[in-house]
Amino acid sequence: MLGEEGYNGHDALRRYLSDIHEAFEDLRPLIDDALEIGEVVIAVGRVYYRGRESGVETDSAAGWIFKFRHEKVIVFRAFFEPEKQLEAVGLP
């Protein structure tokens, strides 16, 4: 399954992008809201996607966390069920 084991490091980011390209013909993240806290950005929205082999189109709630250092992304995490993720970091 895509990303089940997680991705860490520059090479892993390239593998992540390759895995997405292989799995989906179309993938569009749409951000509804974002919050910047220091060097951390938390965004929530939806992801619309169409399977490359199946052709199935669907969408789901999603969220993203970015952590920056010296204007470079050092942590990126995408997740489903944004409410649970935000609660896990102490946000309502």
Buried (B, 14 or more C-beta within 10 A) or exposed (E): EEEEEEBEEEEBEEEBEEBBEEBBEEBEBEEEEEEEEEEEBBBBBBBBBBBBEEEEEEEEBBBBBBBBEEEEEEEEEBBEEBEEBBEEEEEE
